[in-house]
């Protein structure tokens, strides 16, 4: 666990690597963040009576004592899908906030762990890395190699090899933060990135920009750039328009593009069907439903999202 001056050392190390913190969310969650003017713990959103996407792990987070923590990652996990790897789009949302490491200086403590807090036997204090040297092992390349390679993180088997002998199975690094007010302020957010898809002719990034204007936030919003995975996004939005379904139901659709069929086979081969189901359920509830509402109103102003925005 990092506390006191240790947090400053961690921030210095991340800055030397030109690394960022990343937080993915759905559209309805972004509306709550903008209303609160920060990236909050789920406990704060709940206490303020704002809408948020329901997660499978919510009950476990409460039991594990992390419901009041703010969560970030050390990498933008949406990059794997966009780069053409055998990965599911980030289940936590098609919108990602890039956060400056200085945000951690507001914290009472910072835990950097090698797996998600959603694990049933998760022990935040016991599993947190304790030294900068350990955090450095999360990254693939030496610190002096230069950006962007200096910010590239390990995951899966590569992370497990870097932490051989660790009593838990390392999967992907996660950062959880205890912070006064249970929120990292929007002042620390350097950019908002949205996946490049549309629903009923309304682009996600356009609605995100409208939502940012609605709350008067000073945030740069950019669509993610990608190649053939843009076709996959278009197919997924079309296929999930009536609600989430297992990937096995979609794999043989005749109207899927070759890129989509190839990606679906790869996801099934890796045994990631469970992850796709979470992705689909969260996306349908937290983003597609409000985007469909926006498509019925006006693209330059948003329909009420998550009970926090004004009338269009």
Secondary structure by P-SEA (a helix, b strand, c coil): ccccaaaaaaaaaaaaacbbbbbbbcaaaaaaaaaacccccaaaaaaabbbbbbbcaaaaaaaaccccbbbbbcccccccccccccccccccccbbbbbccccccccccccccccccccccccccccccccaaaaaaacccccccccccccccccaaaaaaacccccccccbbbbbbbccccccccccccbbbbcccccccccaaaaaaaaaaaaccbbbbbcccccaaaaaaaaaaaaacccccccccccccccccaaaaaaaaaaaaacaaaaaaaaaaaaaaccaaaaaaaaacccccccccccccccc
